[in-house]
């Protein structure tokens, strides 16, 4: 087995995907969990590109990182405003 740049990047992205997925579950702050979730999605998209599945990688980034993460962040921002207002009273 030869260690070239492609193998190194593959192992790095696989390790990053695994670690960021674990940090999504272990993190107590929701915003940080969303950032780690986006990191995991991007690492998986890079793995798709390395497998010559560019269309799947673009869909992964557009749908998951672009839509799901943004919806989660907007939901967090909208509910935190209500929580903070109720704490002030």
TACORVEN-V62050 format. One record per helix or strand of 3 or more residues. SS is the DSSP state (h for helix, s for strand). FROM is the first residue (numbers start at 1). LEN is the number of residues. If there is no record, write none. Layout:
# TACORVEN-V62050
ss->[SS | SS]
from->[FROM | FROM]
len->[LEN | LEN]
This chain:
# TACORVEN-V62050
ss->[h | h | h]
from->[5 | 30 | 54]
len->[22 | 21 | 35]
